[in-house]
């Protein structure tokens, strides 16, 4: 059983339970002298009243299992069958009491009998999921001689994912109703809504793999998969994804300075089909009163998003096996990215969603290093130190689009975005006004296209060389052992990235403070004018570096 409260990332300026707790004036009482809640307005919510007025819980039941059988055909061949099922049913129930007044049509309704406003909402939904797995594999293993060992695998797998769901909601209850979930018919009859859905996804794969060890030095691994998914367009349901790995033991089990040294290399292609079912077909549904509605346009040519990657690396052991480590370089090129289309605003008619394979390449590359050193390795006392670091970069190339992303939420932030996806820039680069301070009247100063000081009306957004994805990740750990006692410590850090503080942008500004809301000391004492718009800008962009 899961229980939650009114939390979301798009609460708007009214706020959810966290937002209302942040902006509630700490000098204001929660309750009035008669024990009732202290209500300021339907846009300035009492966080305790909101917490106690909202109920939301989900009950989930799961049943899953698998059975396998292996047939050893002879000393070299074996066949294995695996069958698995997973069944789950979850029911979510939520309600907001009619005594809680929140601005917005989703929280209230008008009674046609007397035009009075009634509040309170209730919602019940049930989701059923049933998944089936069938997998057949044929294995071959043979040691031809001490210089050649070979094993191979071939197989077929089938996965089926079934979903169906039902939901009902009601709105507009009498003020004295408290159990809305179990008495939804108590809401206004014309505000009662129902919905239902069903979908099915099938994925089948043919695959093969081999491993070969030659002269105990050369290691080869090759794979190939042919995956087919019902999610894709009629013309491109299948994709082929090969890979090859090579390793060579240059030095093995030697004494002295260098004990082991191994070279590695790899190349491969992987596919991605993680998007909503039925996105490649023309889909419609009947809405209220039987009105047909198109919800998705077909794309019979939608195909697998693919990532081609290659890498090289080394593994080593030095100083009589006291120092071990590895070094890797990788390069990944993702193409045919599955993207929602960007309609031309000049095109006539109604726009319906349609997925396509965007032209462009997302390049991710970098290198990783890890080290472990046995500082002390005696019979009674041991001390190890380990560390790792990765250095990453990415860039979108050959992409003609300019897609805004990183949507912001809060007062005055409707339709605002902080990031962009465009050509020759890292993924999710920040695209913001450059904030430079306040003028003598407390109004924000920004940079225009030429880099000069200006007001908001003539300010120009700029794509910054700053992204939310860390450029460097590090880890460090150390462990001690003395006889039967041991202790350890570990640290993790990420550096080179920036975080947009949407919370500060939405809640902490001078106008909110002068309007009676709680803010930070910095906002309360700033020279900002009450009427200065809290527009998205570099003012709210903060370094995300941390070590913990």
N, C-alpha and C positions, 0 to 999 in steps of 0.2 A: 504494500500500500504506500503510495506516494502522496505527500501533501505539500502544497505550495501556497503562495499568497499572490497578490497583484503585483507581479514583477514582469517587466518587458523592456526591450531596448528602444521602443518607440512610443513612450508614454506622453510625449508632447509637453507643453509648458505646464499643464495641470499637474503632471507627475504621477508616478505610481507610489508604492509604499516607501521605497527608498528616496525618491525625489521629494515627496512630501515631508519625510523626516529631515531631509537636508535643509529645506527652505522654511520649515516651521520655526517661528521665533521662539527661542528657548526661554524668554522671559514671559511668554504667554501661557496661561494655565491650560491644561488638557481638558479639565472638567469645569463647569460652572458650579456656583455654590449649591445649587439644587441637585447636583449629581449628573446633570445632562452634559453632553459633549459641548465644548466650546467651538462653535461653528463660525468661521470668518466669512466664507463665501463658497460658492460651488466651483471656484477655480483656485481656492486657497484652502487645501484640505487638511483636516486634523488627522495626523498619521495614525494615532491610536484608534480613532473612530473607523478609519479605513481598514486597519488591520482586523478589527473585531467585526466589521460588517461584511467581510468577504470570506468565502469558504471555497476551497478548490482541492479536490482529492481525486486520485486515480487508483483503481484496483485492477491489478493485472494478474492473470493466471497463465502459466506456461507449462507446456508438456513437450519434451523433446527426447529423442532417443535415436540410436543407430544400431545397426547390426551388420556384422561383416563376416565373411567366410573366405578362407584361403585354401586353394587346391594346389598342392605341390605336385606338379605334373611329372617332373624328374629332378635330377640333381641341379639342373640349370634353369628350368622354367617353373614359374608359379603364377597362378591366376588368383586375383582377389576381387571380390564383389563387396561393395559397401552401399547400404541403403539407409537413409536417414530422413527423419521427419521433425518438424518443429511447428507446434500449434500454440497460438497465444490469443487471448481475449482480454481486452482492457476496456474498462468503462470509466469515463471521466465525468464528474459532476461538479458544477460550480454555481455559485449564486452571489449576488450583491443585494443586500437588504434595501428595501424601499425607503428606509430612513436616511440612507446615504445619498446626499444630493451632489451629483457631479455634472458639470456642464457637458452637453453633447447629446445628440439624438440617440446614440447607442445606449444611453443610460436612462432614458425617459420616453414617455409617450403621452399623447393626448387622448383622453376619454371622449369619444364622440357624443356621449349622452349629455355631458355638461361642460365640455371643453376644459375640464380640470386636468392638471398634469399629474401623472402617476409615474412612479419610479420603481426601481428594482428589476433585476434580470436573473434568469436561471437558464442553465444550459446542461444538457446531458448528451453524451456521445459514446458510441460503442465501436470499437475497431476489432476486426477479426483477421488474423494472419495465419496462413497455412503454407508451409514451405516443404518441398520434397527434394531429395537428393538421391541420384543414382550414379554410381561410379564403378567402371570396370577397368582393371589394370592388368597387364601381362608383363611380368618381370623376367629378365634374363641376367644371370650372373655366371661368370666363368673366369677362373684364373688359369690362363693358358700356360704360363710358366712364371717364374719369379720376376721376369722383365715385362710381362704384359698381363694386366688385370683389366677386365672389361665388365661393365654392367649396363643394361639398357631397360627402358620402361616404355611401354606404349599403352594408351588408354583412351577411354571415352567417358565423358561426364555429362550429366543433364541436371539442371537446376530449374525448379519451378517455384515462383513466388506469387501467392494469391493474397489479395486484400479485398475486404469489403467493410464498409462502415456506414453508420447511421447517426444522425444528430438531430436534436430538436431544441428549440429555444423559445423562451417566453419573456415578455416584458410588460411593465405597467401593472404593478400589484398594489393592493391596499396597504396603507402605511402600517397596519397592525399585523401583517403577515410576517412570519419569521422563518418558517420552513417552506421555502419556495421550491426546492428541488423535488420534494414529494407531493407538491400540490401545484404543478405548473399550469393547470387549467384555471388557476386563480388569477392569472394575468389577463390582459385585454385580449379578446378573441382575435381581433384583426392583427395582433402583433405576434401571434404564434407562427413559428417557422419550422420546417423540417427539411432535411437534406439527406442524400444518400449517394454512395459512390462504390465503384468496384473496378479493379484492374488486375491484370495478370502479366507477369514478365517471365519469359523463358530464356534460358541461356544454356547452350550446348557447346561442348568443346571436344576437339580431337587433339591429343597431345603426345609427344614423344620426348624422351631424354636419354642421353648416354653419358657415362663417365668412363674414362680410360686412364690408366696409369702405365707409363712406358718407362722402362729402365729405372723405376722407382724415383724418377726425377721429373719427368714431364707429366703434368696433370691436365687433362682435357675434359671439358663439360660442354655439351651442346643440348639445346632444347628447341622445340618448335611447337607452337600452339596455333590451332585454327579455331577461333571463337566466333560463335554466332549468337546474336541477341535480337530478341523481338522488338527492342526499343528503336532500332534503326530503320531507315527508309527501305523500301522494297528492293532497291537496286544495290544496297550495300550492307546487308545484314551480317556478313562475315568479314573477319579480318585475320591476317596471318602475322604471327609475332615470333620471330626466331631470336635466339641468343647463343653466344659462344663465349666460353671462359677458358683461359689458358694460364697455367702456373708452372714455374720451373724452379726447382730447388737447386740453387747455385752452390750453397754450402749447407751441409746437414750434419748435426751432431759432432761438431769439431770442438777441440779444447782450445783455450786461449782467448784472444781478443774477440774474434768473430766466431760464434758457435753455430748459428743458423742464418741463412739469407735466402729469401724466396722472392722471385719476381712474379707479378700477376698482371693480367690484362683481360678486359671484357668488352663485349659489344652486344647490344640487344635492342629490341623494340618491344614496347608494351602498349596496351590499349586501354582506353578509358570509356566507360559507358554509364558514368554516374550522372544521370539526369532523370527527370520525371518520366514515368511510363506514358506511352501514347503521344509523345511530343513530336513524332515524325509523321503522324497520320492526321488526316482531317477529322476533327472531332467536334461534336456539337452536343447540346443537351437542351432539354425543355425547361424553361424557367417558370416563374409564377404564371398561373393561369394558362399553362400550356404553350407559352411563347417560345419558339425555337431560337436558340442562341448558339452562334459559332464560338467555340472556346480555343480552337487551335487550327492553324492552317498546315496542310501536309507539306512535307519535304521528302520526296521519295529518294533523294540523293544524299540524305544525311548519313554520314559514315563515322567510323571509329576515330576518336581523337587519339593520336599516336605520339609516343615519346621515343625518340632514338637516342640512345646513350652509349657512351664509351668511357672507359677509364683504365688507368694503370696504377699499380701500387707495389709496395714492397713490405715484406714482413722480416723482422730481424731479431736476433738474440745475441747480446754482446756480454763481455766481461764474465765469462763462465756462467752464462744464463741469468745474471743478476739484472741486466737491463734488457727489457723486451719492448718492442714497439712496432708501429706500422705507419706508412705514409701512403695516401691515396689522392689521386687527381681524378675529377669527373667532369663530364660535359654532357648536358642533356638538351635536346632540341625537340620541343613539343610543337607539332603542326596539326592542322585541321581542327583547331580548337572549337569546341561546341559552344556557340555563342547565341544569345537572343539577337535577332536582327534589329538593326536601327532603321526604322522607316523614314523615308524622305517626307518631310513635313509638307512638301508641295503636292504630294500624291493625293488624289481625291479618294473619297470613300472611307469606310470604317477600317481601322487598323486592328488586326487580330495577331496574336503572338505566333512566331514561327522561328524555330531553331535552324541554324545553319552552321557550316564549317567555315570559320573565319579564315581569310587569307592572312598569313603572318606566321611568325615563329617566335616562340618564347624560349630564350636561351638561358639556361641555368648552368653555372660552372663554378668550380671552386676546388679546394683541397682540404684534406683532413689529416691530422697527425695525432697519434696517441703513444704514450710512453708509460712504462711501469718499471720501478726500480726497487729491488729488495735491499733496503739499507742495512738491515740486520737480519740474519737468518741462522740463529743458533738453536740449540735443542730446546731451551726454555723461553727464549725471547725472539719475537719477530717484529719487523717494522717494514711496511710497504708504503710506497708513495706512487700514486697514479695520476696522470693528467691527460686531457685530450682537448683539442681545439679544432674548429672548422671555420673556414673562411669562404663566404658565399657571395655570389653576385648574380643578377639576372637582368635581362633586357628584352623588350619586345621589338622585333625587327620585321620589316616588310609588311607592316600593318597600316592600312590606310584610314583606320577609324580613330575617333576621339570619343571615348566612352567615359562618362562621369560615373564614379562609384564612391563608396564610403559615405553613404547617406547620413545626414545629421538630423537630430530630433531636438525639439524644444521651442520655446517662444521665439517667433520670428525666423525659425529655421526650416520652415516647410519648403521642400524642394531644393534644399541646400546640400551640396556635396563637398567633400574635402579632398578627394583623390581622383585620379584620372588614369585611364589605360590608353596609351597612344604610342606612336612609332618612335623607336630609338630612345625610349625611356624605360627605366625599371618599372616593374609591375607595381601598381597602386602608388605611383608618385603623387606627392601632395601638390595640389593646385589651388593656391590661396592668395588672398590679398596680403601684401606685405605691410604689417602694422608697424608704425614708427613712433607712437606715443599720442599725446593729446595736445590740442592747441590751447590758446588762452581761454577759450570758452568751454573747455572740457570735451570738445568733440574729437573723435579719433582722426589721426593723420595716417594716410596710406600712401603708397607709391603708385604713380601713374605709369603708363607704358614706357615713358622716357626715363623713369627712375626719379622723377621729381615729387616733392611733397604735394599731396592733394587731399581732397575730401572723398567721401565714399562715392559720390555721384560720378566722379571721373577716374576712380581707381581702376587699376588693371590687375587681373589675376595673373599669377606667374607660376609656371611649373618648376618646383623646387627640386634640388638634388637631395631630397630627403624622402625616405620610405619607411613604412611600418615594419618591414621585415628585417630582422637582425643581419648584419654583415658578418659578425663574429660571434660564435658560441664557444664557451669554454667550460670545462669541468675539471674538478680536482678532488681527490679523495686520499685519505691516509688511514691506515689501520695498524693497530698495535696488538700484540698477543704476548701474554706472560703466563706460562703454564696453562691453567684452566680459565684464565681471565682474558677478555678481549675488549677492545674499544675501537671505534671508528668515527670519522667525520668526513663530510662531503660538502662540496660547494658547486654551484652552477651559476653561470653568468651569461648574459647576452648584451652585445654592444653594437653601436653603429646604426640604431634605428630610432624612430621618433613616434610618439604617441599623440594623437589629437585628443585633447581633453574636452569631450563633448559635455561632460557634467558642468565644468566651469563655464563653458560657453552658454549653456542653457539656464543656469541658476545663479551664478555669482557675478553680478554686475551692479553698478551703482543704482540704477533704476529699481532693481529688486529690493535693495536695502532701504531706499527712501520710501518704497511702497509697503514697508513693514515686514519683509521677508528676511530670513536669516541668510547671511552671506559670509564669505571669508573676511578676515580683517583687512587683507590687501584690497579687496573690492570696496569695502565700506569706507576706507580712508583714501581711496584714489581720487584724483582730480576729475574723473569722468563725470560728465553732465548726465542728469537724469534722463534726458531725451536722446542720448547718444545710442544709435542702434548697435546691438550686440552682434555684429556681422561676423561670419567665419573669417578668420585671418590667422596669421602667424603668431598672434597674441596668445593663442591657445595651443600652440605646437610645442611639445616638451620632449626632451631627450628621454629615451626609454632605457638607457643603460642601467643594468643592475647586476649585483652579485649577492647571492644568498646561500 
